[in-house]
């Protein structure tokens, strides 16, 4: 089984790097850095606070240009960031919200399907 953790929407600069490190050292395969409101600088600071040997297991949900500065594990496409940068050749994952979207995106390395259960952030979704 491929284990993926997704960070909460709002970053916690003090606790998050350590939590990500614990997840990856504890056997999780990837941690998706999902902070839609974070600045490029905040994302850079977060990545830099995580040991470099774990960077290849981090996946960005935004600020895709940072992939050029770090050896990251991939990019995650979603409605906010639907296409990778030109000439990007690394791993791609994608958010899907229907089985039809899953089928349409069979070229991705993997997809996420949500919500499966009632959503706190998207009531009635």
Helices and strands as residue ranges (DSSP letters): E 4-6, H 16-25, E 30-33, H 40-48, G 52-57, E 58-60, G 64-68, E 74-77, E 92-96, H 99-104, E 110-113
